[in-house]
Amino acid sequence: MTSATDLDRRLAGVQLLLLDCDGVLTDGGVTWSDDGVELKTFHIRDGLGIRGWQRAGGRTGIITGRSSRIVERRAAELGIEFVRQGVADKLTVAGAIIEECGLSWEQTAFMGDDLPDLPVVARCGVGAAVADACEELRAAAAVVTSLQGGRGAVRELIERMLRARGGWGSIVNGYTAARAGIDESMNLGRA
């Protein structure tokens, strides 16, 4: 078990956040329309968290085993830098992204929900699992969120990382200042 101090240090050192999609950014359900279009539901607070993470200088990517145009669309809307779909070996793909960024595994967090995510969760500086992840992934993760996948778990992890480095307050203050009319020019972006 990792001590709180060690975990806070590791959370503060994260520069790259990699995410599985189905079961993490979504609740894991897949709905098909009559026209054969795949539909997914994303939680708006996760999107706002990702925007805050990016404003704080963090980089973000999605590594998912499935392929879907809706994932590309959501990633583009949020300005997610790396999107890798149809991936069977997530560990190799994560390693390539980390290398492309010039970072280390220790500077990387990965959040997953099921067995295909286990090798990456076990290897990253901060391996994270959503609350409803499979038992094996929760056991391997340094962080298990209190929220389920697709229900704000990504935002929860981002808040923990930003709080650990002392950056969450500036995100909150940006919204407080904008609400108070102090900085009307602040562009907080869509989530």
N, C-alpha and C positions, 0 to 999 in steps of 0.2 A: 504494500500500500504506500502511496506517495504522500509525503507530508504536505500540509497546506502551504507552507512557505516555499517548498520546492515546486509545487504545482503552480503557485502564483508567479514564480520566477519563469517557469516554462510558458505559462499563458502570456506573460508580458513580452516574451521574446518572439512570439509568433509574428511572421511577416506575410505568410501565405496561408490562406484558408481554402482547402479543397473539400468539396461536398459531393456525396452521392445525391441523386435527384429523387427517385421514387422511394418513398418512405422517410425521406429527410426534408426535402423542400416541399414534398407533397405527403399526403397521408398514406401513400402506397397503393391507393385504389386507382384503377384504370377504367374509364368509361368510354364506350364507343357510341358514336352517333349512328343513326340509320344509314348515313352516307359513308360510314367506315372511318370517320375522323376520330382520332384519339383525343380525349379531353382529360385535363388534369387541373386540379385546384391548388393554387399557391397561396400561402398566408402572407398578407400584406405587411405584417410586422417583420417577417423574415426579410422581405425586400427592403424595408426601411433600415433594418440592421445592416444589411449588406452595403447600402449606400453610406451609412455612417462609418462602417469599416473602411470603405474606399476613401472617404474624406479624411480619415485618420492615417492614410498612407498604406493601408493593407491591400494586398492583391487577392483575387478570388478566382476559383475555377470549379467546374463541375466535371466529375468523372462518373459516368453511368453506363450500366450494362445494356440498357435499352436505347433505342434511337427514336426521336420524336421531333417534329418541327416545332411543337409548342415549347419544348425545352430551349431550342435555339431562339425562339421569339422572346421568352422570358429572360434569358441570359442577355440578349441584346438590349432589352428594355432596361436592365439593371447595370449594363456596362460590365458584365462579367467577362474577364479577359480570356480565360481558357475554358473551352467547352469540348469535351471528348466524349462521344457517344458510341454505343455499340462495343464497349470495351470488355473483353474477357479477363485480361490481366491488369487489374487496377494498380498494382504495385509498380509494374514497369512503366506505365503511363504517368503515374504520380512522380516517379523518379525522373522521368524526362522533363516534366514541367518544372520540377524543383531545379534541375540543372539549367534549364533555359532561363530561369529567374536569377541564377547565380546564388541560390540560397542553399541551405542544408536541411536535412530531415528534421533537425532540432528546431528549425525556424518555421516548421510547417505543422498545421493542424489539419486533421481529416475527420469528418463526421460521416458516420454510416448507420445502417440499421440491420444489416443481415450478413450472412457468412461471406459473400464475395468481398465485403469491405474489411474483413478481419486482418488480412496481411498488412494493409495500409494503416489501419488503426493501431496495430501492434508496433509498427515501424516509426510512425511520426513522433515528433516531440510532444505533441498533444493529440492523442487519439480520443475521439469523442463518439458517444453513442446516444441516440435519442432514447427517451424513456421507454418506448415500446419496441426497442431493438431486441433481437434474439438474445437469449441468455449468454451465449458464448461471447458475443460482441460486448455486451455490458460488462462482463467479467474482465475483458482485455482492455477496456477503455480507462483512461485517466479521468475522464469527465463523462458522467451520465446525466443528461439533462432531466429536469423535472417535467418538462413538456414533451409531448409526443411529436413524431415527425409530421410535418405539414401543419403544425399547431403553434409555431413560434419557437421551436427548439433551436433553430439556427440563430435567431435573434438572442436567445438566452446565452448561447456560447459566445457570441460576439460581445455582448455586454460584459461577460466575465473576462474576456481577453482585454477589452478596453479599460475596464475597472482596474485590472492588474497592472496596467501600464499608466494609469492615471488619466486616461483620455475620455472616459465616458462623460464626465462632467461638462467638457467642452461641447460635446454633441448635444446634450440636454440644454445647455446654456444657449446654443444657437437657436433652438426652437423657442426658448423662453424670451430671448431678445427679439426675435422676429414677431412673436405674439404681442410683445409690449410695444412694438413699433420702433424699437431702437435701431434696427438695421433692416429697412425695407428692401434693400438690394440683395439680401442673402438669398441665394438660390439653393434650396434644400433638396430639390429634385423630387421626382415621383418614385414611389415605392411600388 
